[in-house]
Amino acid sequence: MRDLELFEQYLIRLRQERYQKTHTCAVEATTPDALYDIKARACEAEQVTRILAALKVLAKDSGTFIMEFLQ
């Protein structure tokens, strides 16, 4: 279980990093083309959020995890 908690902390930091990079990119954007980069970074943060949610389900009950994510 300790390994899952460490991985959860890693994902939280990774998500925060992605949000910060998205914000920085949005603030520094000078052209409409920058919107693609902003959207890509925001999608990365959303993916990390989804993985984090799945990890929490796995930590609570592996059977539920299998039913929700592996079928």
C-alpha positions as a Markdown table, in Angstrom:
| # | Residue | x | y | z |
|---|---|---|---|---|
| 1 | Met | 0.0 | 0.0 | 0.0 |
| 2 | Arg | 2.8 | 2.4 | 0.7 |
| 3 | Asp | 3.9 | 2.1 | -3.0 |
| 4 | Leu | 0.4 | 3.2 | -4.1 |
| 5 | Glu | 0.5 | 6.2 | -1.7 |
| 6 | Leu | 3.9 | 7.3 | -3.1 |
| 7 | Phe | 2.6 | 6.9 | -6.6 |
| 8 | Glu | -0.5 | 9.0 | -5.7 |
| 9 | Gln | 1.8 | 11.8 | -4.4 |
| 10 | Tyr | 3.8 | 11.6 | -7.6 |
| 11 | Leu | 0.6 | 12.0 | -9.7 |
| 12 | Ile | -0.6 | 14.9 | -7.6 |
| 13 | Arg | 2.7 | 16.7 | -8.2 |
| 14 | Leu | 2.6 | 15.9 | -11.9 |
| 15 | Arg | -0.9 | 17.2 | -12.2 |
| 16 | Gln | 0.0 | 20.4 | -10.4 |
| 17 | Glu | 3.0 | 20.8 | -12.7 |
| 18 | Arg | 0.8 | 20.4 | -15.8 |
| 19 | Tyr | -1.7 | 22.9 | -14.5 |
| 20 | Gln | 1.1 | 25.4 | -13.8 |
| 21 | Lys | 2.6 | 24.9 | -17.3 |
| 22 | Thr | -0.9 | 25.4 | -18.8 |
| 23 | His | -1.4 | 28.6 | -16.9 |
| 24 | Thr | 2.1 | 29.9 | -17.9 |
| 25 | Cys | 1.4 | 29.1 | -21.5 |
| 26 | Ala | -2.0 | 30.8 | -21.4 |
| 27 | Val | -0.5 | 33.9 | -19.8 |
| 28 | Glu | 2.3 | 34.1 | -22.3 |
| 29 | Ala | 0.2 | 33.3 | -25.3 |
| 30 | Thr | 0.5 | 35.9 | -28.1 |
| 31 | Thr | -1.0 | 34.2 | -31.0 |
| 32 | Pro | -4.1 | 32.0 | -31.6 |
| 33 | Asp | -1.8 | 29.1 | -32.4 |
| 34 | Ala | -0.8 | 29.0 | -28.8 |
| 35 | Leu | -4.3 | 27.7 | -28.0 |
| 36 | Tyr | -3.3 | 24.2 | -29.3 |
| 37 | Asp | -0.5 | 24.0 | -26.8 |
| 38 | Ile | -2.7 | 25.2 | -24.0 |
| 39 | Lys | -5.4 | 22.6 | -24.9 |
| 40 | Ala | -2.8 | 19.9 | -25.1 |
| 41 | Arg | -1.4 | 20.7 | -21.7 |
| 42 | Ala | -4.8 | 20.9 | -20.2 |
| 43 | Cys | -5.6 | 17.5 | -21.6 |
| 44 | Glu | -2.5 | 16.1 | -20.0 |
| 45 | Ala | -3.6 | 17.4 | -16.6 |
| 46 | Glu | -7.0 | 15.9 | -17.1 |
| 47 | Gln | -5.5 | 12.5 | -18.0 |
| 48 | Val | -3.4 | 12.6 | -14.8 |
| 49 | Thr | -6.6 | 13.4 | -12.8 |
| 50 | Arg | -8.3 | 10.3 | -14.3 |
| 51 | Ile | -5.3 | 8.1 | -13.5 |
| 52 | Leu | -5.3 | 9.4 | -10.0 |
| 53 | Ala | -9.0 | 8.6 | -9.6 |
| 54 | Ala | -8.4 | 5.1 | -10.9 |
| 55 | Leu | -5.5 | 4.6 | -8.5 |
| 56 | Lys | -7.7 | 5.6 | -5.5 |
| 57 | Val | -10.3 | 3.0 | -6.6 |
| 58 | Leu | -7.5 | 0.4 | -6.8 |
| 59 | Ala | -6.2 | 1.3 | -3.4 |
| 60 | Lys | -9.7 | 0.8 | -1.9 |
| 61 | Asp | -10.8 | -2.4 | -3.7 |
| 62 | Ser | -9.1 | -4.2 | -6.5 |
| 63 | Gly | -12.3 | -6.0 | -7.5 |
| 64 | Thr | -14.1 | -2.7 | -8.2 |
| 65 | Phe | -11.0 | -1.5 | -10.1 |
| 66 | Ile | -11.1 | -4.6 | -12.3 |
| 67 | Met | -14.9 | -4.2 | -13.0 |
| 68 | Glu | -14.6 | -0.4 | -13.7 |
| 69 | Phe | -11.4 | -0.1 | -15.7 |
| 70 | Leu | -10.4 | -3.5 | -17.0 |
| 71 | Gln | -13.5 | -4.7 | -18.8 |
